[in-house]
Amino acid sequence: MIGDQRGFTLLEMIISMLMVGAIVLMIYSSYSMVVRTWDRHQEQIAELRLEMVGDRLLTEDWEQMGSYAFSVQGEGFQFLYGSPTRMAYVTRHGLGGVRNVDGRLFFTLLMIEPKDDGVALYCYKSDVPELELFELVRLYQTAGEGRRAVPLEAGLLERAILLKEGDEAFFSYDFALERPGDFREEDEVVLPLPVPMWRDAKPPKRIRLMTLRDEEFLALDGTPRTQAHFGNASAWGGPQ
């Protein structure tokens, strides 16, 4: 007697396909969740690394900051400037520079830019004396952050590196006052209130970057060194 060779019915096929589809959907959903979790984790790690690099660049730059006088087309000016949203200075610290060459000066411009959901801190840094950058600093010093500085600033901002993002951020500058008569270094008095604008050749006693992000308040302090350097901004390859 020949055995029963009956195949699957249409209903059984449909049920089987639904079960396989449900299993595949569960596997895909689980995989998608793992991928999204991994991507978020990597983004958090990248943001943390960016914060660490930005903090290191700022603190180490400030530690090696010095005054620098330039001559551009027969006119001398100091490559030093600071406001609540802009800061230009020179340093011998190469982190963030296009080319890290030992012993060479780096010319740095920090810019705090508004965004839809907060602010962002950008860094433009070069070891070459760029006339575009120097002209922008001169405009800052003579006319402030006005319309004449916008075109030059836009070009530098496009090539700058994003260091920090936050809800709020600003620079402040504290200057030291000398007591009259004979005094010791420990008798030096530091102004308790931040100076909103810094254009003098003499660096401030303390530079502070205040940031607020996700209700976390952070203050980065730097004490610039006073070192006199002189160079020609039109020279190629950087001042010696």
Secondary structure as UniProt FT lines:
FT   HELIX           10..63
FT   STRAND          65..66
FT   STRAND          69..72
FT   TURN            73..74
FT   STRAND          75..78
FT   STRAND          81..82
FT   STRAND          86..91
FT   TURN            95..96
FT   TURN            102..103
FT   STRAND          106..115
FT   TURN            116..117
FT   STRAND          118..126
FT   HELIX           131..143
FT   HELIX           147..149
FT   HELIX           150..158
FT   STRAND          161..166
FT   STRAND          168..174
FT   STRAND          176..177
FT   HELIX           185..187
FT   STRAND          189..190
FT   STRAND          206..213
FT   TURN            214..215
FT   STRAND          216..222
FT   STRAND          230..232
FT   TURN            233..234
FT   TURN            236..237
//
